[in-house]
Amino acid sequence: MKNADATKVLEAARDLAPVIAARAADIESGRRLPLELLEQFKRAGFFRMFVPRSHGGYEADLWTSCELLETLARVDGAAAWTTMIGMESPHLFALLPRERFDAIYSAGPDVIMGGPFSPQGQALVEKGGYRVTGRWAFASGCEHCDWMFANCVVLENGQPRPGLIPGAPQTRAMLFKANEVRIIDTWNVLGLKGTGSHDVVLEGAFCPEENSFDIFFGASNIQSPGFVAPVLHFVLHMAAVALGIAQGAVDDVVQLVTKGKRRLYARVPLIESPVFQLELGRTETSVRAARALLRDTVEELWSACVNDPASVLSLAPRMSATLVWVTETAASVVETCYRAGGAHSLKDGSSLQRRFRDIYTFRQHASAAEGWFGQAGAALLGQPTGFWT
């Protein structure tokens, strides 16, 4: 059930839609959220959605957060993506000791953490902590984060420590104040340009033990349904962003056609074309089907988090398969809308062009790879499911 504060945040996102749309070109050209827009997002409460009420937040349910991200992505995919990263910060801070969590939120609830999940660095065990070195790609939103984490392979006596997964090394995220991490400007890409997902570097930096955590297998210090399975929440949040990009493309093409779009050599305007009407109807139905699957999956996970936390891990393959299907469906929708836009879609500054670039950049993300369907299939057959086993 939605709480009143979370509902107000969702309404604020809808009210901000025209403001975000007006800044879309700035988001792309600047390759980050403009700082004044970031401040508006903070005031709207986007980054405190999951922060516990005891620490000034709203403790939103999972579906409301998905609605928020779809609302933002319907306007601008990069704005939604960077909001998603910041919104999820308390889930990761909660994997620290409770006293560290309390200290981090002592000055207020709008604290933003970022960092890549891939263990691209090394953490050498030392007395009281770790000596960290590495370079990490895809650090979304790094230029406006308060804290950055860097996931590492843990080394002890020159060798990787064994991890919980047989044959795999232990990994652990190392947390640093953002000004301790060096950013390398590398984010020159096809789409989602405004996420500012540059590389970050650490060279022999010391991280105290109490500032480290296990992203995938760590235990949360917050006892709440929203903190039972944060990584799975992240998976479904990504699906909400993909869904919003697709809905935005449908919005764009409807607006374009109702303003008189007509293909060269066509006998009638697109708005009167039975072929276009058929394609539009099929495409919009695909968006509604993706939203229905996402909502059903969210409700299944949330129910498990509330009523049977021990069962949550068994749902993981289904959650990942949902992300892949929603993303594939969203890409198909956007491509159809892009083609319907004709020459208009080709122009720089066209929102259809931007959505096309964004969704196909999104599809390259490891979490949206079709291999996750195999995990779901293996689970149905009672076979090992790799990462989620």
VOPAGU-2260 file (C-alpha; in pm, 1 decimal, decimal comma):
REM VOPAGU-2260
SITE   aa  ch    i         X         Y         Z
SITE  MET   A    0       0,0       0,0       0,0
SITE  LYS   A    1     130,0     344,8     -93,3
SITE  ASN   A    2     204,1     587,7     185,5
SITE  ALA   A    3     112,5     954,4     157,1
SITE  ASP   A    4     471,9    1080,3     136,8
SITE  ALA   A    5     565,1     843,4    -145,5
SITE  THR   A    6     250,6     941,6    -334,1
SITE  LYS   A    7     349,5    1307,7    -306,7
SITE  VAL   A    8     691,4    1225,9    -452,1
SITE  LEU   A    9     525,5    1052,7    -746,2
SITE  GLU   A   10     304,7    1357,4    -802,2
SITE  ALA   A   11     612,4    1581,1    -784,7
SITE  ALA   A   12     776,3    1371,4   -1059,0
SITE  ARG   A   13     473,5    1424,2   -1283,0
SITE  ASP   A   14     481,3    1797,2   -1213,3
SITE  LEU   A   15     852,1    1810,0   -1300,2
SITE  ALA   A   16     806,2    1631,8   -1634,7
SITE  PRO   A   17     789,1    1955,2   -1841,9
SITE  VAL   A   18    1097,3    2089,5   -1662,1
SITE  ILE   A   19    1293,3    1771,1   -1737,5
SITE  ALA   A   20    1178,1    1770,7   -2099,1
SITE  ALA   A   21    1298,4    2128,6   -2139,7
SITE  ARG   A   22    1642,6    2026,4   -2010,2
SITE  ALA   A   23    1678,4    1708,3   -2218,5
SITE  ALA   A   24    1932,5    1865,7   -2455,1
SITE  ASP   A   25    2134,6    1998,5   -2160,2
SITE  ILE   A   26    2133,9    1656,0   -1995,2
SITE  GLU   A   27    2272,5    1501,6   -2313,9
SITE  SER   A   28    2528,8    1767,1   -2399,1
SITE  GLY   A   29    2650,5    1797,2   -2039,5
SITE  ARG   A   30    2656,2    1416,2   -2000,3
SITE  ARG   A   31    2515,2    1453,8   -1649,1
SITE  LEU   A   32    2217,1    1592,1   -1462,5
SITE  PRO   A   33    2242,1    1971,8   -1443,3
SITE  LEU   A   34    2308,8    2060,3   -1080,5
SITE  GLU   A   35    2000,0    2279,3   -1049,3
SITE  LEU   A   36    1785,0    1990,8   -1177,8
SITE  LEU   A   37    1952,9    1757,9    -929,4
SITE  GLU   A   38    1857,7    1999,4    -651,8
SITE  GLN   A   39    1497,8    1995,3    -770,8
SITE  PHE   A   40    1504,0    1615,4    -758,0
SITE  LYS   A   41    1632,8    1629,6    -402,0
SITE  ARG   A   42    1362,1    1873,7    -296,3
SITE  ALA   A   43    1100,7    1651,0    -458,5
SITE  GLY   A   44    1218,3    1363,4    -237,2
SITE  PHE   A   45    1340,4    1123,8    -506,6
SITE  PHE   A   46    1651,6    1019,9    -315,6
SITE  ARG   A   47    1480,2     959,3      17,4
SITE  MET   A   48    1213,6     721,5    -117,2
SITE  PHE   A   49    1367,4     417,3      56,5
SITE  VAL   A   50    1537,5     586,2     349,3
SITE  PRO   A   51    1376,8     468,0     677,9
SITE  ARG   A   52    1137,1     709,9     844,2
SITE  SER   A   53    1365,8     702,0    1147,6
SITE  HIS   A   54    1626,8     874,7     929,6
SITE  GLY   A   55    1399,3    1124,8     751,8
SITE  GLY   A   56    1284,3     911,4     461,2
SITE  TYR   A   57     957,6     774,2     325,7
SITE  GLU   A   58     999,2     392,6     324,1
SITE  ALA   A   59     821,8     362,7     -11,0
SITE  ASP   A   60     694,4      33,3    -146,0
SITE  LEU   A   61     856,6    -122,2    -452,0
SITE  TRP   A   62     575,8     -54,4    -700,1
SITE  THR   A   63     559,5     316,6    -617,8
SITE  SER   A   64     930,7     347,7    -687,1
SITE  CYS   A   65     882,0     169,4   -1020,0
SITE  GLU   A   66     602,7     412,9   -1106,8
SITE  LEU   A   67     835,0     702,2   -1022,4
SITE  LEU   A   68    1112,3     569,1   -1245,3
SITE  GLU   A   69     873,8     500,1   -1533,3
SITE  THR   A   70     738,6     855,2   -1499,8
SITE  LEU   A   71    1088,7    1001,6   -1523,1
SITE  ALA   A   72    1204,5     770,6   -1804,4
SITE  ARG   A   73     893,8     859,9   -2002,4
SITE  VAL   A   74    1051,4    1204,6   -2024,9
SITE  ASP   A   75    1423,9    1127,3   -2020,2
SITE  GLY   A   76    1594,2     789,8   -1979,6
SITE  ALA   A   77    1920,0     929,2   -1841,9
SITE  ALA   A   78    1739,7    1134,5   -1576,3
SITE  ALA   A   79    1554,3     822,0   -1467,2
SITE  TRP   A   80    1868,1     608,9   -1462,8
SITE  THR   A   81    2066,7     847,8   -1244,7
SITE  THR   A   82    1768,0     892,7   -1014,3
SITE  MET   A   83    1748,1     514,2    -983,7
SITE  ILE   A   84    2112,6     496,8    -874,3
SITE  GLY   A   85    2067,1     766,1    -611,9
SITE  MET   A   86    1733,3     628,9    -491,3
SITE  GLU   A   87    1888,3     289,5    -420,2
SITE  SER   A   88    2164,2     432,6    -198,8
SITE  PRO   A   89    2009,3     339,6     138,0
SITE  HIS   A   90    1984,6     -25,2      31,9
SITE  LEU   A   91    2361,8     -35,9      -2,5
SITE  PHE   A   92    2441,6     181,9     299,4
SITE  ALA   A   93    2231,0     -64,1     501,5
SITE  LEU   A   94    2487,9    -335,8     428,5
SITE  LEU   A   95    2736,0    -142,9     646,3
SITE  PRO   A   96    2737,5    -173,4    1026,4
SITE  ARG   A   97    2437,2       6,8    1174,2
SITE  GLU   A   98    2648,3     275,4    1341,3
SITE  ARG   A   99    2796,2     368,9    1003,1
SITE  PHE   A  100    2449,4     383,7     847,8
SITE  ASP   A  101    2332,7     614,2    1127,2
SITE  ALA   A  102    2636,9     837,8    1091,3
SITE  ILE   A  103    2597,2     872,9     714,8
SITE  TYR   A  104    2234,5     983,6     749,7
SITE  SER   A  105    2292,6    1202,8    1055,6
SITE  ALA   A  106    2296,7    1520,1     843,9
SITE  GLY   A  107    1984,5    1437,3     641,3
SITE  PRO   A  108    1824,8    1179,7     412,2
SITE  ASP   A  109    1936,4    1301,8      67,7
SITE  VAL   A  110    2264,5    1112,6      49,8
SITE  ILE   A  111    2370,6     970,6    -287,1
SITE  MET   A  112    2600,6     674,4    -337,7
SITE  GLY   A  113    2726,4     538,9    -668,9
SITE  GLY   A  114    2964,9     280,9    -802,5
SITE  PRO   A  115    2998,2     -19,1   -1033,7
SITE  PHE   A  116    2890,9    -365,5    -919,8
SITE  SER   A  117    3156,8    -541,3   -1127,7
SITE  PRO   A  118    3465,1    -630,9    -918,4
SITE  GLN   A  119    3723,3    -451,2   -1130,9
SITE  GLY   A  120    3971,1    -378,2    -851,4
SITE  GLN   A  121    4168,9    -549,1    -578,5
SITE  ALA   A  122    4144,3    -507,8    -202,7
SITE  LEU   A  123    4450,2    -629,4     -13,0
SITE  VAL   A  124    4374,2    -731,4     344,3
SITE  GLU   A  125    4554,5    -513,1     599,8
SITE  LYS   A  126    4515,8    -459,5     969,7
SITE  GLY   A  127    4181,8    -288,3    1024,0
SITE  GLY   A  128    4078,0    -285,1     661,1
SITE  TYR   A  129    4192,8    -304,6     299,4
SITE  ARG   A  130    4434,5    -138,8      59,4
SITE  VAL   A  131    4237,8     -71,7    -260,0
SITE  THR   A  132    4360,1     -30,1    -617,2
SITE  GLY   A  133    4173,5     -46,7    -946,2
SITE  ARG   A  134    3986,0     120,6   -1225,5
SITE  TRP   A  135    3612,1      77,1   -1255,0
SITE  ALA   A  136    3394,8     151,5   -1557,3
SITE  PHE   A  137    3027,4     256,2   -1567,1
SITE  ALA   A  138    3011,3     464,6   -1249,0
SITE  SER   A  139    2675,9     627,6   -1325,2
SITE  GLY   A  140    2617,6     966,2   -1166,9
SITE  CYS   A  141    2968,2     975,2   -1020,8
SITE  GLU   A  142    3000,7    1352,6   -1063,2
SITE  HIS   A  143    2720,3    1428,3    -817,8
SITE  CYS   A  144    2763,6    1144,8    -566,4
SITE  ASP   A  145    2841,4    1204,7    -200,4
SITE  TRP   A  146    2994,7     858,3    -162,4
SITE  MET   A  147    3142,7     610,2    -409,5
SITE  PHE   A  148    3190,7     237,7    -369,8
SITE  ALA   A  149    3431,9      18,1    -563,2
SITE  ASN   A  150    3369,0    -356,0    -578,4
SITE  CYS   A  151    3687,2    -560,6    -544,1
SITE  VAL   A  152    3830,3    -909,1    -536,3
SITE  VAL   A  153    3965,6    -957,3    -183,8
SITE  LEU   A  154    4330,7   -1068,9    -169,7
SITE  GLU   A  155    4497,5   -1219,2     136,6
SITE  ASN   A  156    4859,6   -1332,1     141,5
SITE  GLY   A  157    4875,9   -1262,2    -230,2
SITE  GLN   A  158    4585,4   -1490,4    -319,3
SITE  PRO   A  159    4212,1   -1430,9    -372,6
SITE  ARG   A  160    4003,8   -1531,3     -74,5
SITE  PRO   A  161    3750,9   -1805,0    -161,4
SITE  GLY   A  162    3398,5   -1671,1    -196,8
SITE  LEU   A  163    3059,6   -1815,7    -109,3
SITE  ILE   A  164    3012,2   -1939,7    -466,6
SITE  PRO   A  165    3233,1   -2247,6    -521,7
SITE  GLY   A  166    3528,8   -2167,0    -743,3
SITE  ALA   A  167    3473,0   -1790,0    -727,8
SITE  PRO   A  168    3674,5   -1539,9    -521,4
SITE  GLN   A  169    3532,9   -1329,8    -243,1
SITE  THR   A  170    3428,0    -983,5    -354,6
SITE  ARG   A  171    3364,3    -685,7    -133,8
SITE  ALA   A  172    3267,3    -323,9    -198,6
SITE  MET   A  173    3487,9     -51,6     -55,8
SITE  LEU   A  174    3323,4     278,7      35,2
SITE  PHE   A  175    3492,9     617,4       1,2
SITE  LYS   A  176    3390,4     980,2      13,9
SITE  ALA   A  177    3341,6    1092,3    -344,7
SITE  ASN   A  178    3630,0    1342,2    -330,0
SITE  GLU   A  179    3870,0    1055,4    -254,3
SITE  VAL   A  180    3798,6     888,6    -589,1
SITE  ARG   A  181    3946,8    1009,2    -917,6
SITE  ILE   A  182    3706,3    1037,4   -1211,5
SITE  ILE   A  183    3832,4     980,1   -1565,7
SITE  ASP   A  184    3616,3    1132,2   -1838,5
SITE  THR   A  185    3532,2     832,4   -2058,0
SITE  TRP   A  186    3155,4     848,6   -2112,6
SITE  ASN   A  187    3137,1     906,3   -2488,6
SITE  VAL   A  188    2866,0     665,0   -2596,0
SITE  LEU   A  189    2561,9     608,8   -2816,2
SITE  GLY   A  190    2283,4     663,2   -2564,4
SITE  LEU   A  191    2202,9     734,1   -2200,0
SITE  LYS   A  192    2465,6    1004,0   -2237,1
SITE  GLY   A  193    2329,8    1205,5   -1946,2
SITE  THR   A  194    2410,1     932,9   -1691,5
SITE  GLY   A  195    2772,4    1045,9   -1673,0
SITE  SER   A  196    2889,7     686,5   -1630,7
SITE  HIS   A  197    3261,4     764,3   -1634,1
SITE  ASP   A  198    3548,1     548,4   -1508,4
SITE  VAL   A  199    3672,0     591,0   -1151,6
SITE  VAL   A  200    4017,1     511,9   -1013,3
SITE  LEU   A  201    4170,2     435,6    -673,9
SITE  GLU   A  202    4541,2     382,5    -620,8
SITE  GLY   A  203    4649,6     229,2    -291,0
SITE  ALA   A  204    4364,4     388,6     -95,0
SITE  PHE   A  205    4293,2     254,6     253,7
SITE  CYS   A  206    3937,5     148,1     336,1
SITE  PRO   A  207    3851,3      66,5     699,3
SITE  GLU   A  208    3670,1    -264,5     752,9
SITE  GLU   A  209    3358,9     -81,1     874,1
SITE  ASN   A  210    3338,5      98,9     537,1
SITE  SER   A  211    3320,3    -224,0     337,9
SITE  PHE   A  212    3022,8    -442,6     249,6
SITE  ASP   A  213    2912,3    -739,6      40,9
SITE  ILE   A  214    2676,5    -624,7    -236,1
SITE  PHE   A  215    2529,5    -962,6    -321,6
SITE  PHE   A  216    2538,9   -1162,4       0,6
SITE  GLY   A  217    2557,2    -900,9     275,0
SITE  ALA   A  218    2297,2    -875,9     551,9
SITE  SER   A  219    2102,3    -552,0     587,0
SITE  ASN   A  220    2104,5    -373,9     921,3
SITE  ILE   A  221    1751,2    -244,1     849,5
SITE  GLN   A  222    1467,0    -482,1     925,1
SITE  SER   A  223    1205,9    -387,1     667,4
SITE  PRO   A  224    1050,8    -549,2     356,6
SITE  GLY   A  225    1222,0    -290,5     140,3
SITE  PHE   A  226    1564,3    -409,0     257,3
SITE  VAL   A  227    1518,5    -786,5     223,6
SITE  ALA   A  228    1639,8    -819,9    -137,6
SITE  PRO   A  229    1790,2    -491,6    -261,0
SITE  VAL   A  230    1966,6    -640,6    -564,5
SITE  LEU   A  231    1636,2    -782,6    -689,6
SITE  HIS   A  232    1473,3    -444,0    -635,3
SITE  PHE   A  233    1745,8    -295,4    -854,6
SITE  VAL   A  234    1665,6    -548,2   -1128,4
SITE  LEU   A  235    1299,6    -445,6   -1134,4
SITE  HIS   A  236    1386,5     -76,3   -1115,1
SITE  MET   A  237    1585,1    -117,6   -1435,6
SITE  ALA   A  238    1281,3    -275,4   -1600,6
SITE  ALA   A  239    1076,0      29,6   -1496,4
SITE  VAL   A  240    1325,3     259,1   -1669,0
SITE  ALA   A  241    1308,5      52,6   -1989,7
SITE  LEU   A  242     929,6      61,1   -1972,5
SITE  GLY   A  243     928,3     439,3   -1935,4
SITE  ILE   A  244    1153,0     485,3   -2238,3
SITE  ALA   A  245     910,6     275,0   -2443,5
SITE  GLN   A  246     603,3     462,5   -2321,2
SITE  GLY   A  247     774,7     789,7   -2402,2
SITE  ALA   A  248     836,8     672,5   -2758,2
SITE  VAL   A  249     466,4     590,6   -2798,7
SITE  ASP   A  250     380,6     935,1   -2662,0
SITE  ASP   A  251     619,3    1094,0   -2912,8
SITE  VAL   A  252     482,2     917,4   -3218,1
SITE  VAL   A  253     120,4     984,6   -3121,2
SITE  GLN   A  254     200,5    1353,2   -3081,8
SITE  LEU   A  255     386,4    1358,4   -3412,2
SITE  VAL   A  256     106,9    1188,4   -3605,5
SITE  THR   A  257    -176,6    1391,7   -3453,7
SITE  LYS   A  258       6,1    1706,2   -3569,1
SITE  GLY   A  259     -27,1    1593,3   -3930,5
SITE  LYS   A  260     273,8    1368,7   -3997,3
SITE  ARG   A  261     253,3    1238,6   -4353,8
SITE  ARG   A  262     495,0    1007,7   -4529,0
SITE  LEU   A  263     631,9    1113,7   -4865,5
SITE  TYR   A  264     423,8     960,4   -5149,1
SITE  ALA   A  265     158,9     835,8   -4904,2
SITE  ARG   A  266    -205,1     876,8   -5012,7
SITE  VAL   A  267    -326,7     977,2   -4667,6
SITE  PRO   A  268    -175,2    1121,1   -4349,2
SITE  LEU   A  269     -49,4     860,2   -4103,4
SITE  ILE   A  270    -336,4     938,6   -3868,8
SITE  GLU   A  271    -576,6     797,9   -4129,5
SITE  SER   A  272    -365,5     496,7   -4227,1
SITE  PRO   A  273    -516,5     158,9   -4122,2
SITE  VAL   A  274    -168,7       2,1   -4138,3
SITE  PHE   A  275     -26,6     262,1   -3899,6
SITE  GLN   A  276    -328,1     232,3   -3669,7
SITE  LEU   A  277    -276,3    -143,8   -3653,0
SITE  GLU   A  278      94,7    -104,3   -3570,5
SITE  LEU   A  279      24,2     163,0   -3310,9
SITE  GLY   A  280    -241,0     -50,6   -3143,5
SITE  ARG   A  281      -6,8    -350,6   -3131,8
SITE  THR   A  282     278,6    -138,6   -2998,1
SITE  GLU   A  283      76,3      26,9   -2721,9
SITE  THR   A  284     -58,6    -313,0   -2619,1
SITE  SER   A  285     298,5    -438,0   -2590,1
SITE  VAL   A  286     375,9    -154,0   -2349,0
SITE  ARG   A  287      71,3    -237,0   -2139,6
SITE  ALA   A  288     168,1    -605,4   -2138,3
SITE  ALA   A  289     520,2    -518,7   -2021,1
SITE  ARG   A  290     379,7    -298,3   -1746,8
SITE  ALA   A  291     140,5    -574,4   -1636,8
SITE  LEU   A  292     422,7    -829,1   -1617,8
SITE  LEU   A  293     640,7    -586,9   -1424,7
SITE  ARG   A  294     363,7    -508,9   -1178,3
SITE  ASP   A  295     281,7    -877,9   -1130,6
SITE  THR   A  296     649,1    -954,3   -1069,6
SITE  VAL   A  297     687,8    -661,4    -829,2
SITE  GLU   A  298     384,9    -776,0    -630,4
SITE  GLU   A  299     521,4   -1131,1    -616,2
SITE  LEU   A  300     857,6   -1012,5    -483,1
SITE  TRP   A  301     708,2    -761,4    -240,1
SITE  SER   A  302     471,1   -1022,3     -99,4
SITE  ALA   A  303     763,7   -1256,1     -40,4
SITE  CYS   A  304     963,9    -978,5     126,7
SITE  VAL   A  305     672,9    -905,3     359,5
SITE  ASN   A  306     548,5   -1256,8     430,6
SITE  ASP   A  307     824,4   -1506,4     355,9
SITE  PRO   A  308    1172,8   -1352,6     326,2
SITE  ALA   A  309    1335,6   -1696,5     317,6
SITE  SER   A  310    1168,7   -1763,7     -19,5
SITE  VAL   A  311    1299,9   -1453,4    -192,7
SITE  LEU   A  312    1618,2   -1602,8    -338,0
SITE  SER   A  313    1415,5   -1866,2    -522,7
SITE  LEU   A  314    1238,8   -1586,0    -712,4
SITE  ALA   A  315    1560,0   -1435,6    -847,1
SITE  PRO   A  316    1562,0   -1611,5   -1187,2
SITE  ARG   A  317    1206,0   -1493,0   -1253,7
SITE  MET   A  318    1298,2   -1136,6   -1159,9
SITE  SER   A  319    1592,6   -1134,4   -1399,8
SITE  ALA   A  320    1387,9   -1290,2   -1680,0
SITE  THR   A  321    1129,7   -1015,9   -1632,5
SITE  LEU   A  322    1393,9    -747,5   -1678,8
SITE  VAL   A  323    1517,3    -908,6   -1999,0
SITE  TRP   A  324    1168,5    -950,7   -2146,1
SITE  VAL   A  325    1058,6    -599,2   -2057,4
SITE  THR   A  326    1379,3    -456,6   -2204,8
SITE  GLU   A  327    1347,0    -657,8   -2526,6
SITE  THR   A  328     983,3    -555,0   -2559,0
SITE  ALA   A  329    1070,2    -191,7   -2490,6
SITE  ALA   A  330    1339,9    -198,2   -2759,5
SITE  SER   A  331    1092,2    -339,9   -3012,3
SITE  VAL   A  332     839,2     -70,9   -2924,0
SITE  VAL   A  333    1092,1     208,7   -2954,8
SITE  GLU   A  334    1219,5      76,8   -3287,2
SITE  THR   A  335     864,8      66,8   -3427,8
SITE  CYS   A  336     802,7     423,3   -3314,8
SITE  TYR   A  337    1138,5     537,2   -3451,2
SITE  ARG   A  338    1054,7     394,9   -3793,7
SITE  ALA   A  339     709,2     552,6   -3786,5
SITE  GLY   A  340     872,6     889,3   -3729,0
SITE  GLY   A  341    1040,7     871,9   -4068,0
SITE  ALA   A  342    1294,3    1142,7   -4143,9
SITE  HIS   A  343    1193,4    1329,6   -3827,4
SITE  SER   A  344    1354,0    1054,4   -3617,6
SITE  LEU   A  345    1692,8    1108,5   -3782,1
SITE  LYS   A  346    1746,0    1460,8   -3656,1
SITE  ASP   A  347    1966,1    1546,2   -3361,4
SITE  GLY   A  348    1736,0    1683,2   -3096,6
SITE  SER   A  349    1456,2    1443,6   -3188,0
SITE  SER   A  350    1326,4    1273,7   -2874,8
SITE  LEU   A  351    1252,5     962,6   -3082,8
SITE  GLN   A  352    1616,5     948,3   -3187,7
SITE  ARG   A  353    1726,9     990,6   -2825,8
SITE  ARG   A  354    1495,3     715,7   -2702,3
SITE  PHE   A  355    1618,9     485,0   -2979,2
SITE  ARG   A  356    1979,9     543,0   -2874,4
SITE  ASP   A  357    1895,3     512,2   -2505,9
SITE  ILE   A  358    1711,8     181,3   -2525,6
SITE  TYR   A  359    1975,8      15,6   -2741,3
SITE  THR   A  360    2246,6     134,0   -2504,0
SITE  PHE   A  361    2034,2      -6,0   -2221,7
SITE  ARG   A  362    2015,2    -343,8   -2395,6
SITE  GLN   A  363    2393,4    -376,4   -2375,9
SITE  HIS   A  364    2378,8    -383,8   -1994,7
SITE  ALA   A  365    2484,4    -720,3   -1852,3
SITE  SER   A  366    2169,1    -739,8   -1640,0
SITE  ALA   A  367    1952,7    -724,1   -1952,7
SITE  ALA   A  368    2137,8    -999,7   -2143,0
SITE  GLU   A  369    1918,9   -1277,8   -2282,6
SITE  GLY   A  370    2124,0   -1538,5   -2094,9
SITE  TRP   A  371    1913,9   -1464,3   -1786,8
SITE  PHE   A  372    1625,6   -1642,1   -1959,4
SITE  GLY   A  373    1841,3   -1954,1   -1929,3
SITE  GLN   A  374    1854,0   -1908,0   -1552,3
SITE  ALA   A  375    1475,7   -1899,2   -1539,0
SITE  GLY   A  376    1454,6   -2208,4   -1757,4
SITE  ALA   A  377    1704,8   -2393,9   -1541,3
SITE  ALA   A  378    1503,7   -2307,9   -1231,0
SITE  LEU   A  379    1187,8   -2451,2   -1388,6
SITE  LEU   A  380    1374,7   -2774,0   -1457,7
SITE  GLY   A  381    1519,4   -2799,3   -1108,4
SITE  GLN   A  382    1871,3   -2739,8   -1240,5
SITE  PRO   A  383    2143,1   -2515,9   -1090,6
SITE  THR   A  384    2092,7   -2151,1   -1183,7
SITE  GLY   A  385    2449,4   -2026,3   -1174,1
SITE  PHE   A  386    2479,6   -1689,9    -997,4
SITE  TRP   A  387    2148,6   -1721,3    -815,6
SITE  THR   A  388    2210,3   -2075,4    -685,8
